[in-house]
């Protein structure tokens, strides 16, 4: 594979900071979100986020098994303050699956009913998610063993038969893939 995209020093600093600080007892929770949670507890918050549909030449979608729920979902997560959706999408792909991606088309922006998540610790978050198609430019997909425990490639017609996280199921339904 070709070398990965050039990332700014700010991007690399964010990936390093979030991977280090965000993992301290709050799997995948950034210092920004942790600060909000310290103030409001488990109450509902609305966060901008990204979902990355990594596709291969056979039309399969790369999914990750989420450590907190044990269910399959897309690569993705909250957009950090000062971060563009594109930077967030590339960061999440690197953090959750160890891959550098080239972003393709912006597929859509989704939110509302079905995009609210209650985490095992009781935190409630509603997301508005920016969805990108992407292809791998460097790296081999692998779980990070923190937020993700497994990676797998799935054809769209197989999505109905796997244990998807409700967020992912709703996203795939909104995209007409399920």
PEJO-V447058 format. One record per backbone hydrogen bond with DSSP energy under -1.0 kcal/mol. NH is the residue of the N-H (numbers start at 0). CO is the residue of the C=O. Records with the same first field share a line. If there is no record, write none. Layout:
BEGIN
NH: CO, CO
END
This chain:
BEGIN
11: 7
12: 8
13: 9
14: 10
15: 11
16: 12
17: 13
18: 14
19: 15
20: 16
21: 17
23: 20
24: 22
28: 25
33: 29
34: 30
35: 31
36: 32
37: 33
39: 35
40: 36
42: 39
44: 123
46: 125
48: 127
49: 76
50: 129
51: 74
52: 131
53: 51
54: 133
55: 59
58: 55
60: 153
61: 53
62: 151
63: 72
64: 149
65: 70
66: 146
69: 65
71: 162
72: 63
76: 49
78: 47
82: 79
87: 83
88: 84
89: 85
90: 86
91: 87
92: 88
93: 89
94: 90
95: 91
96: 92
97: 93
98: 92
99: 137
101: 134
103: 132
106: 130
107: 130
109: 128
114: 111
116: 124
118: 122
121: 118
123: 41
124: 116
125: 44
126: 114
127: 46
128: 109
129: 48
130: 107
131: 50
132: 104
133: 52
134: 101
136: 99
137: 99
141: 96
144: 147
148: 64
151: 62
153: 60
157: 154
158: 155
160: 157
163: 161
164: 71
168: 164
169: 165
170: 166
171: 167
172: 168
173: 169
174: 170
175: 172
176: 171
END
